Amino acid sequence: MPTPRESTEHLADRLLAEIARRQPTCGATRVIAIDGPSGSGKTDLARILAARGDAAIVHLDDLYPGWHGLDATPPMVADLLGAIAVGEVGTAARWSWVRDRPGLVLRVLPQPLIVLDGVGSGAGVVRPFLNLLVWVDAPEAVRHDRAMARDGDTYAPWWDVWAAQEQLHHRREQTQTHADVVVRT
């Protein structure tokens, strides 16, 4: 029986093989988006994909403008990818969670493969740039436990606020319906 790490690595290999068969949709760049609710396992999969595919990774956690900023993020990602699609450096303002304000600018060079990691990466405004949209999900209790283990002291007071935004966003965007691949962790 494979370990969870082996399962994720096998999945990553299958996703990379699939994306290699597809023509780039963001200029000369192929883009994989890993979307789904908090604590579902998006970042673990994104890191493995980026490492195995020699790809840049864009963590949307670096971009959300605060705990109420989910819906502001997909247009920023679309702008970043729009620049890459025409061969320019994509930029977006990082969010300083410590200072609760914009921070340093994230710069992403055009390259063969980019992995987007985070809630909103599969939003309608971003989809024209995507080669592959992966929806990752897990039972709510599992997701909650994972999120608290990862960011408990900071995240605990905001779990309900963020979860409500996720639910509204995903329902409106129909992200899971548009996914090429659905993964349960």
matplotlib code that plots the C-alpha trace (Angstrom):
import matplotlib.pyplot as plt

x = [0.0, 1.5, 2.1, 0.2, 3.4, 3.8, 0.1, 0.6, 3.9, 2.1, -0.7, 1.8, 3.5, 0.2, -0.8, 2.6, 2.3, -1.2, -0.1, 2.9, 0.4, -1.4, -0.4, 0.5, -2.4, -0.5, 1.9, 4.6, 3.8, 1.6, -0.3, -1.7, -4.1, -4.7, -7.9, -10.2, -11.1, -8.5, -6.8, -7.6, -4.0, -3.5, -0.1, 1.4, 0.3, 1.5, 4.9, 5.4, 4.2, 6.6, 9.5, 8.9, 8.0, 10.8, 8.1, 7.6, 4.9, 2.7, 1.1, -2.1, -1.7, 1.0, -1.5, -4.8, -5.3, -6.2, -8.9, -11.7, -9.7, -10.4, -12.5, -9.8, -7.2, -8.3, -8.1, -4.6, -3.6, -5.2, -3.2, 0.0, -0.7, -1.7, 1.7, 3.4, 1.2, 2.8, 6.3, 6.6, 7.3, 4.1, 3.8, 1.4, 1.5, 2.3, 0.3, 2.1, 0.0, 2.2, 1.6, -1.9, -1.1, 0.5, 4.1, 6.9, 6.0, 6.0, 7.7, 7.2, 9.2, 7.7, 8.8, 7.6, 5.4, 3.8, 1.7, -0.9, -1.7, -4.7, -8.4, -9.4, -6.7, -9.5, -11.8, -13.4, -11.2, -8.1, -9.4, -8.4, -4.8, -5.0, -4.0, -5.2, -7.5, -7.2, -9.8, -8.6, -11.0, -11.3, -13.9, -14.4, -13.2, -10.0, -9.5, -10.1, -7.6, -4.9, -5.4, -5.2, -2.1, -0.5, -1.6, -3.7, -3.1, -3.3, -6.1, -8.4, -10.3, -10.7, -11.7, -15.4, -14.9, -12.6, -14.7, -17.8, -15.9, -14.6, -18.1, -19.6, -16.7, -16.6, -20.4, -20.4, -17.4, -18.5, -14.8, -15.2, -17.5, -14.8, -12.0, -10.2, -9.2, -10.9, -8.7, -10.0, -7.4]
y = [0.0, 3.4, 6.0, 9.3, 10.9, 8.3, 8.8, 12.6, 12.1, 9.7, 12.2, 15.0, 12.9, 12.2, 15.9, 16.9, 14.3, 15.6, 19.3, 18.4, 17.2, 20.5, 23.7, 26.7, 29.1, 31.8, 32.9, 30.3, 29.3, 26.4, 27.1, 24.6, 26.0, 24.1, 25.4, 24.1, 25.1, 25.8, 22.8, 20.5, 19.8, 22.3, 23.5, 20.0, 19.1, 22.4, 22.1, 18.6, 19.7, 22.7, 20.6, 17.7, 20.0, 22.5, 25.2, 28.5, 28.5, 31.4, 31.0, 33.1, 33.3, 35.8, 38.0, 38.0, 41.5, 40.4, 38.1, 39.7, 39.9, 36.7, 38.2, 40.9, 38.3, 36.5, 39.8, 40.4, 36.9, 37.4, 40.6, 38.9, 36.1, 38.6, 40.2, 36.7, 35.8, 38.7, 37.9, 40.4, 40.0, 39.4, 41.4, 41.6, 43.3, 40.8, 41.2, 41.8, 39.8, 41.2, 44.8, 44.3, 46.2, 45.8, 44.6, 43.9, 43.3, 39.7, 39.3, 36.2, 35.7, 34.0, 30.4, 27.0, 26.1, 28.0, 26.4, 28.6, 27.5, 28.8, 29.6, 31.6, 30.3, 28.7, 31.7, 32.6, 35.6, 33.3, 30.3, 31.7, 31.4, 27.9, 24.6, 22.5, 23.2, 20.8, 20.9, 19.5, 18.8, 16.9, 16.6, 19.8, 18.4, 17.2, 20.5, 22.4, 20.2, 20.7, 24.4, 24.8, 22.6, 24.8, 28.3, 27.8, 30.8, 33.2, 31.4, 30.2, 33.6, 33.9, 30.3, 31.1, 34.4, 32.8, 29.7, 31.8, 33.7, 30.4, 28.9, 32.0, 32.4, 28.7, 28.6, 31.7, 30.7, 27.0, 26.1, 22.4, 22.1, 23.6, 21.5, 19.1, 16.9, 16.4, 15.1, 14.0, 14.0]
z = [0.0, -0.9, 1.7, 1.4, 0.1, -2.6, -3.6, -3.9, -5.8, -8.2, -8.7, -9.3, -12.0, -13.7, -13.6, -15.0, -17.8, -18.6, -18.7, -20.9, -23.5, -23.6, -25.5, -23.3, -22.7, -21.0, -23.7, -23.7, -20.1, -18.9, -15.7, -13.1, -10.5, -7.3, -5.7, -2.9, 0.7, 3.4, 4.9, 2.0, 1.0, -1.8, -0.7, -0.3, -3.8, -5.2, -3.7, -5.0, -8.5, -8.5, -7.3, -9.7, -12.6, -12.0, -11.8, -10.2, -7.4, -6.6, -3.2, -3.0, 0.8, -0.1, -2.0, -0.1, 1.2, 4.7, 6.2, 4.1, 0.9, -0.9, -3.8, -4.4, -5.2, -8.5, -10.5, -9.2, -10.3, -13.7, -14.1, -13.1, -15.6, -18.3, -18.1, -18.3, -21.3, -23.3, -22.2, -19.4, -15.7, -13.8, -10.6, -7.7, -4.3, -1.5, 1.7, 5.0, 7.5, 10.3, 9.4, 7.9, 4.7, 1.3, 1.4, -1.1, -4.7, -6.0, -9.4, -11.5, -14.7, -17.8, -17.7, -18.9, -15.9, -13.1, -10.2, -8.6, -5.0, -3.2, -2.9, -5.9, -8.2, -10.3, -10.5, -13.8, -14.3, -14.0, -16.0, -19.5, -18.5, -17.0, -18.7, -15.8, -12.8, -9.9, -7.1, -3.8, -0.9, 2.4, 5.1, 7.1, 10.4, 8.7, 7.0, 10.3, 12.2, 9.5, 9.4, 13.1, 13.3, 10.6, 11.7, 14.8, 17.0, 14.0, 12.1, 14.8, 15.3, 11.5, 10.5, 10.3, 8.4, 5.9, 5.5, 4.7, 2.0, 0.5, 0.4, -1.3, -3.7, -4.7, -5.1, -7.2, -9.3, -9.6, -9.3, -8.6, -11.6, -13.8, -12.4, -14.8, -11.8, -8.4, -5.5, -2.1, 0.7]

ax = plt.figure().add_subplot(projection="3d")
ax.plot(x, y, z, "-o")
ax.set_aspect("equal")
plt.show()
